[in-house]
Amino acid sequence: MIYVTINSDALTSGAFTLPDPSRRHALAVPSMTAALVALQFTTTSGTAPFLPLHREDGSGQIHTVYSGTGPGIAVLPPLPTPWGRLAVSSGTASQVTTFTLLPLSIRW
């Protein structure tokens, strides 16, 4: 498990590294005030620029991992690199919000 936090009034988390990006992952979303949660990735270990993950249907839309107030669990699509961060569409109120990345037993 990897715990990913977004500080109070921030819109992105710190960088995380997946030990095995070939595994499928799920994201546990806590109760929060954000409207949506999205993934951003970089090609270099934990450094900018972080780019949004887009949907695979060719629409060009950003892939929304979760939308709503939570709590909930979302199974993630294939991830392009092991280095990423989370982004939310609105601030997480006045508290630190912790998400959990859960490795699943199956691979892509």
C-alpha positions, 0 to 999 in steps of 0.5 A: 500500500502507498499512502498519498496525501494532499495538504490542506487547501492544496490541489495536488499531492506529493509525488509517489513511486509505484514499486511495480507499475505492471500491477493493477492498482485501486485508489481508496478515496476518503470522504472529502469535498473535492469534485474529482480526482485525477492522476498525473504522471512524469517520465522522470523520477518524481520531478516536473512536469507532471502531465494528466492521464487521458482517457483511452477512448480517443476523446482527449478528455482527462481520465477522472479516477473518482468523482464525488465526495467519497468515500469510495474505491476506484480501479485504475487504468494501466499506468504509463510510468511508476512516477505520479501524483494525484490532483483534485479539482477543488481544495480539500478544505482545511485538513490533510486528505490521505488516499491509499493506492492498493496493489491488486493481485492481477497484472495487465 
